[in-house]
Amino acid sequence: MKEFTYQRPAHVRDALALVADDGARFLGGGTNLVDLMKDGIETPTRLVDVRRLPLDGVRETSDGSLTIGATTTNSDLAAHPEVRRRYPALSQAVLAGASGQLRNMATVGGNLLQRTRCGYFADPSQPCNKRSPGSGCAAIAGEHHNHAILDWSEHCVATHPSDMTVALAAFDALVHYETPDGTHEIPLSEFYLPVGGSPQRETVLPRGALITAVTLLAGAASPRSRYRKVRERASYAFANVSVAAALDVHEGVVQGARIALGGVASRPWRAHAAETALRGAPATPDRFRAAADAELTAARPLRDNAYKVTLAGNLVVAVLTELVHRAE
């Protein structure tokens, strides 16, 4: 590991000033960044620890929304009574990620900014456009059984690793951040960039911006929501496919649906086509299957991951069917 300086500011403005240098990085729980530093993938010259900034906790706003501070730990987020009651899929998604020890350290802001876990990204001996732009993507012809089936490009086929952000995508969360120019907010749906030809740039955040909070809007609350994750072992594994879904059914007819997929693209994938197909349709497994098929017609599986198309479709049907049965 290369030498670096470490500083712990007490104020947001001080933190922003300390990352003005190109080599400086914010440090939250360190559960992703420190690992990448150990592997030589990330080589910051300065770490700016933001854990003691006044950015933690979950509070209800005057309009009934929930604002989650960026330094709130994943464990505290998952355990919060209002999150569990009004946005249960989010609590379930957080608990499906990593281990208890890591959730105790990992922060909400850091979770949003997780880097890919593609094995080629973590191996400096292999080409990777995300790590070294222009070097190529070894995964396309190599090991890619758990890589993207949607919206990938010839430059990168890795998937976004976060469970939490899949649920946030389904709930139309807002991301708040601060720069030297002031405070800003952006819908999560616009936060992550398509992989395109520049996979090394993953979000729209300006360099040096600090995520301060995430807001769950009151109108997106859905006690009838569920997160399910299929993975290769029972604990501490990234999703092959995951689904966050909420369903509003009245007299057997779908009034509205929120569906997001994980493990299928370089960003959390909001299933707009499936949602549109469900609106006004009978809440039956056949219609759930048709909605999943409508979303997955855009899938472009690689040599070894076509199973994800079937898996994603089956998981969507299973989760929506479970939500109907729970309502009954």
LINFEN-V973915 format. One record per residue. RES is the residue in one letter. SS is DSSP state (H for helix, E for strand, - for the rest). PSI is psi in whole degrees, 0 to 359 (none if undefined). BURIAL is b if it has 9 or more other ideal C-beta (glycine too) atoms within 8 Angstrom, else e. Layout:
[[RES/SS/PSI/BURIAL] [RES/SS/PSI/BURIAL]]
//
This chain:
[[M/-/134/e] [K/-/154/e] [E/-/148/e] [F/-/159/e] [T/E/157/e] [Y/E/129/e] [Q/E/148/b] [R/-/91/e] [P/-/160/b] [A/-/348/e] [H/-/149/e] [V/H/316/b] [R/H/322/e] [D/H/320/b] [A/H/318/b] [L/H/321/b] [A/H/325/e] [L/H/339/b] [V/-/16/b] [A/-/331/e] [D/-/146/e] [D/-/329/e] [G/-/2/e] [A/E/147/b] [R/E/146/b] [F/E/145/b] [L/E/121/b] [G/-/250/b] [G/-/339/b] [G/-/7/b] [T/-/341/b] [N/-/310/b] [L/H/315/b] [V/H/321/b] [D/H/316/e] [L/H/329/b] [M/H/320/b] [K/H/326/e] [D/-/357/e] [G/-/11/e] [I/-/318/b] [E/-/134/e] [T/-/61/e] [P/-/148/b] [T/-/344/b] [R/E/134/b] [L/E/129/b] [V/E/104/b] [D/E/120/b] [V/-/6/b] [R/-/334/b] [R/-/5/e] [L/-/153/b] [P/-/65/e] [L/-/20/b] [D/-/169/b] [G/-/162/e] [V/E/127/b] [R/E/149/e] [E/E/134/e] [T/-/175/b] [S/-/335/e] [D/-/7/e] [G/-/359/e] [S/-/165/b] [L/E/127/b] [T/E/126/b] [I/E/118/b] [G/E/148/b] [A/-/333/b] [T/-/7/b] [T/-/133/b] [T/E/156/b] [N/H/323/b] [S/H/316/b] [D/H/323/b] [L/H/312/b] [A/H/329/b] [A/H/351/b] [H/-/130/b] [P/H/321/e] [E/H/327/b] [V/H/315/b] [R/H/326/b] [R/H/317/e] [R/H/335/b] [Y/-/59/b] [P/H/329/b] [A/H/328/b] [L/H/314/b] [S/H/316/b] [Q/H/321/b] [A/H/316/b] [V/H/318/b] [L/H/339/e] [A/-/351/b] [G/-/138/b] [A/-/212/e] [S/-/169/e] [G/H/320/e] [Q/H/317/e] [L/H/322/b] [R/H/331/b] [N/H/339/b] [M/H/319/b] [A/-/142/b] [T/E/161/b] [V/H/315/b] [G/H/318/b] [G/H/323/b] [N/H/320/b] [L/H/331/b] [L/-/18/b] [Q/-/139/b] [R/-/165/b] [T/-/152/b] [R/-/18/b] [C/-/134/b] [G/-/329/e] [Y/-/328/b] [F/-/323/b] [A/-/2/b] [D/-/99/e] [P/-/346/e] [S/-/351/e] [Q/-/149/e] [P/-/144/b] [C/E/115/b] [N/-/334/b] [K/-/324/b] [R/-/320/b] [S/-/89/e] [P/-/133/e] [G/-/355/e] [S/-/341/e] [G/-/172/e] [C/E/105/b] [A/-/337/b] [A/-/332/b] [I/-/314/b] [A/-/354/e] [G/-/227/e] [E/-/113/e] [H/-/24/b] [H/-/337/e] [N/-/32/b] [H/-/187/b] [A/-/149/b] [I/-/351/b] [L/-/137/b] [D/-/26/b] [W/-/166/b] [S/E/173/b] [E/-/353/e] [H/-/339/b] [C/E/137/b] [V/-/18/b] [A/-/161/b] [T/-/154/b] [H/-/135/b] [P/-/348/e] [S/-/136/b] [D/-/316/b] [M/H/317/b] [T/H/338/b] [V/H/314/b] [A/H/319/b] [L/H/323/b] [A/H/319/b] [A/H/329/b] [F/-/12/b] [D/-/47/b] [A/-/155/b] [L/E/138/b] [V/E/129/b] [H/E/139/b] [Y/E/163/b] [E/E/142/b] [T/E/173/b] [P/-/340/e] [D/-/349/e] [G/E/195/e] [T/E/150/e] [H/E/161/b] [E/E/154/e] [I/E/139/b] [P/E/143/b] [L/H/330/b] [S/H/340/e] [E/H/359/e] [F/H/318/b] [Y/E/139/b] [L/-/147/b] [P/-/151/e] [V/-/317/b] [G/-/220/e] [G/-/4/e] [S/-/66/e] [P/-/343/b] [Q/-/341/e] [R/-/112/e] [E/-/334/b] [T/E/169/b] [V/-/0/e] [L/-/131/b] [P/-/153/e] [R/-/134/e] [G/-/359/b] [A/-/147/b] [L/E/119/b] [I/E/130/b] [T/E/333/b] [A/E/167/b] [V/E/137/b] [T/E/133/b] [L/E/116/b] [L/-/145/b] [A/H/322/e] [G/H/345/e] [A/H/355/b] [A/-/137/b] [S/-/94/b] [P/-/336/e] [R/-/74/b] [S/E/160/b] [R/E/143/b] [Y/E/128/b] [R/E/144/b] [K/E/129/b] [V/E/127/b] [R/E/171/b] [E/-/348/e] [R/-/166/e] [A/-/340/e] [S/-/153/e] [Y/-/54/e] [A/-/146/e] [F/-/157/e] [A/E/137/b] [N/E/310/b] [V/E/143/b] [S/E/159/b] [V/E/129/b] [A/E/127/b] [A/E/147/b] [A/E/145/b] [L/E/133/b] [D/E/110/b] [V/E/134/b] [H/E/121/e] [E/-/42/e] [G/-/5/e] [V/E/137/b] [V/E/118/b] [Q/E/331/e] [G/E/155/e] [A/E/147/b] [R/E/123/b] [I/E/131/b] [A/E/147/b] [L/E/146/b] [G/E/160/b] [G/-/10/b] [V/-/349/b] [A/-/175/b] [S/-/356/b] [R/-/164/b] [P/-/134/b] [W/E/109/b] [R/E/126/b] [A/-/71/b] [H/H/320/e] [A/H/319/b] [A/H/318/b] [E/H/317/b] [T/H/319/e] [A/H/333/b] [L/H/331/b] [R/-/120/b] [G/-/3/e] [A/-/159/b] [P/E/142/e] [A/-/71/b] [T/-/155/e] [P/H/324/e] [D/H/318/e] [R/H/329/b] [F/H/320/b] [R/H/317/b] [A/H/322/b] [A/H/317/b] [A/H/318/b] [D/H/322/b] [A/H/324/b] [E/H/321/b] [L/H/2/b] [T/-/337/e] [A/-/356/e] [A/-/141/b] [R/-/79/e] [P/-/153/e] [L/-/187/b] [R/-/319/e] [D/-/14/e] [N/-/22/b] [A/-/338/b] [Y/H/334/e] [K/H/332/b] [V/H/310/b] [T/H/316/e] [L/H/315/b] [A/H/317/b] [G/H/314/b] [N/H/322/e] [L/H/320/b] [V/H/312/b] [V/H/316/b] [A/H/315/b] [V/H/315/b] [L/H/320/b] [T/H/319/b] [E/H/319/b] [L/H/322/b] [V/H/316/b] [H/H/324/e] [R/H/323/e] [A/H/326/e] [E/-/none/e]]
//
